[in-house]
Amino acid sequence: MTGHLLGWTLVVLGAGVAVGNLVRMALVSGWARFEAGAEVVMGGGMAVMAAPPTAVLYGTYGMWWAAVFAVLCLGGVALSVRHATRSGVRHLRHAAHPVIGSAAMVLMTLAMPGATSGPTLALAGSSGHGHGAMAGMESTNAHGVTEAAATSGSALLWRVAFWALAAYFLFFVALAARARMRESGGSPALAAPKARHRRAARAPGMLSAPNARLAGHIGMGGSMATMLLMMTA
């Protein structure tokens, strides 16, 4: 926990994810548009969650935020099943990421302390410092909840779940970067025989759907992993 500096850094990342996916929504259609729209909402939610002035306010209305992310999760499940039915089960792994991301946002929202109550998922042990500590604030009302969770052993289970989700997002970022490198590395080789004139085919610009997708995945995955790990500290 490094207080306001890390909090505002996550705000910038979350806002960047939201803006980048808004651009991506204008460039794609179908399932990719739903994925981009879901990441817009998640990026905005993370920005509000991490900002020092709004962290406790976010936790106060956390159930509303959790309901929004739960709807995204259920919508992602429904569209994933439809996508798998049409394209085959092997394509299901591509559609699972928004579902996992939305579910992680639900859990992080429930772990946020509010102004009048402690977090529903207490992960900070008996110290009472939840995610609000990341924003430079103490959750003074969470002592009873965190102590009960620590004594029952549920806190350890939730920490393990959050650690597993953090590892997933980091692994997903690595896979996304590797896939994009393969795409960009393979394109010139295929286009080389056709480049008979001086004006050869140009590579896709920076403002393209694949680049926007990669930037969104890196920002979302890095922010998610950081916040998940901080909540278990």
N, C-alpha and C positions, 0 to 999 in steps of 0.2 A: 504494500500500500504506500504509494508515494503522494497521496493527496491530490490537490487541485491540478497539478501539472499533468499527471497521467489521466485524470478525469477529463480535462479539456482536450488532451490528445485523442482520447477515445471519441469525444464529441466530434472532432474534425474528421476522424475516420468514418464514423457512423453517417455523418452528413455527406461525406464524399461517396459512400456506398449508395445512399439514397439518390443523389444527383446523377451518379454514373448509371444507375439502373433506370432512371427516368429517360436518359438518352437511349439506353438499350431498348426500352419499351417502344420507342419510335422506330427502331430499326428491325424489329423481329415481330413475329406473330405466333398464334397458337400457344402451345405449351410453354415455349420460351418466354412469351409475354407474361404469362401467369407467374413464372419463376422470377422474372425481373420485377414484377409488381409486388410479389411477396417480399423480395429483398429490399424494395423501397420502404415498405412498412417496417421491416425489421431494422433497417439502418436508421430510420427516424426514431424508432423506439429505443435503440441503443444510445442514440445521441441524447435523448431526453433522460434516459436512465443514468447516464454517466455525468451529465452536467451538474456541477456543484449546486447551482441555485434550484434545480428541479428534481434532484435525486429523491429527496424525501417526498416531494409532491407526487412523483411517479409512484412511489410505494403506497401512498395514501389511496390512490385510485388504481392500485395494481390489479384488482379483480376485473376492471374494465379492460385494461391492457391485456390481461391473460385471456379474456373472452375473445378479443380481436385475434390474437395469435392462435387460439384454439380453432377459431373458424377457418383461418388460413391453413392450419394443419389438416382439418377435416376436408377442406376443399382440395388440398394437395393429394390426400389419400384417394378421394373420389376420382380426380383427374388421372392419378397414377394408375388406378385400376383400369380406367378407360383406355389410357395410353398403352398399357400392357396388353389389353385385349385386342387392340388394333394392330400393334406393332410387334407383339411377342413379349414374353416374360423377360427375355434377356435385356430389354430396354428399360426394365423397371428400375435398375440401379441409377439411371440418369434422372429419373423422376423422384427419387427418394430424398434428394438433398433438401429441397424446400420443406418437405415434411419434417425431417430431422431438425432443420433450422427453426421452424415454427415451434416444435415441441421444446427445443432448448430455450427459446424465448419465453415460453410459458413457465418453465421451471425457474429461470432467472428472475422473472417477474414475481413469482411466489416467494422467492428468497429475498426480495427487497423489503426493508423496513419502512413503515409509514410514519406519519406525524403522530398518530394516536395509538398505534399498535405495532407489535413486532412482526417480523417476517413469518409467513406461513411455513416456509421451509427454513428452519434455523440451522445454519451451517457454521457459525462462528464460535462455537463452544461457549464457555461461560463468560468470555470477555465481553460479549454483547456487541461486537463490532461486525455489522453486516456489510452489504455493499455500499451503504451510505458512508462508510469510512473511506472508501475510494474517492468519494467526492469531498472529503475533508469534514465529515459530520459523524457524530456518534449516535448510535441507536440505543438510547438510554432505556427504552421501554422493552427491549428484547431479552432482558436477563432471564426472566422466568421461562420463556419459551426455549431459549438456547440451552439452559441448564436441563430442562426436561428432555430435550432431544438428545443431549449428550449422555444423560444417564440411561436412556432407553436404548442407546446404540444406533438410533436412526440417523444421527448426524454423520456417522462414519459411512453408512450406506449411501447417503446423499452425496457425500464427498466423492466416493468412488464413482458414482454416476456422473458427477460433474467432471471428474478427471477423465473418464472415458469419452465424454462428449468433447472435451478440449482436445484430446488426442485425435479424435475423428476429424475435427475441423482443421487441425494442423496437417493431417494426412491428406485431407481433401484439397487443401491449398497446394500441396506438393504434386498431387495428381493433376490438378488443373494446369499448373505451370508446365508440367511435363507434356501434357496433351497439346498445349498451345505451341510449345517449342517444336513438337513433331509436325504440327500443321504448318507452321511457318518455315520449317526446315525442308519439308517435302514439296512445297509449292514451287520454288524456283527450279528445282530439278525437273519437274514435269513441264514447266513452261519454257525451258531452255530450247528444245528443238523447234518451237514455234517462233522464236525471236529471230526472224530473218531480216528485219528492218531495223533501222537505227532506233526508232521509237518502240522499244520493247514494252511489253505489258508491265505496268507498274504494280508493285506490291500493295496490298490493302493499306490505307492510311491509318493513322493512329485512331481516328474516330470511326471505328468499325465495330460491328456486333461482336466478333470474337475477342477483340481487345477490351471492349467494354465489359464483356462477360468475365474475362480473366481478372481485370481490375476489381470488379465487384466481388468475385470469389476471394481474392487475396485480402481485400479490405474487410469483408464480412467474416471470413475464417479467422484472420488474425485478431479482430476485435472480439469475436465470440470466445476464442480460446483464452484471450487475456482476461476477459471479464469472468469467465467460468473459473479460472484458476484463482483470481482474486477473491471470489466469493467463498472459496474453501480455505483461504489463508487464516 
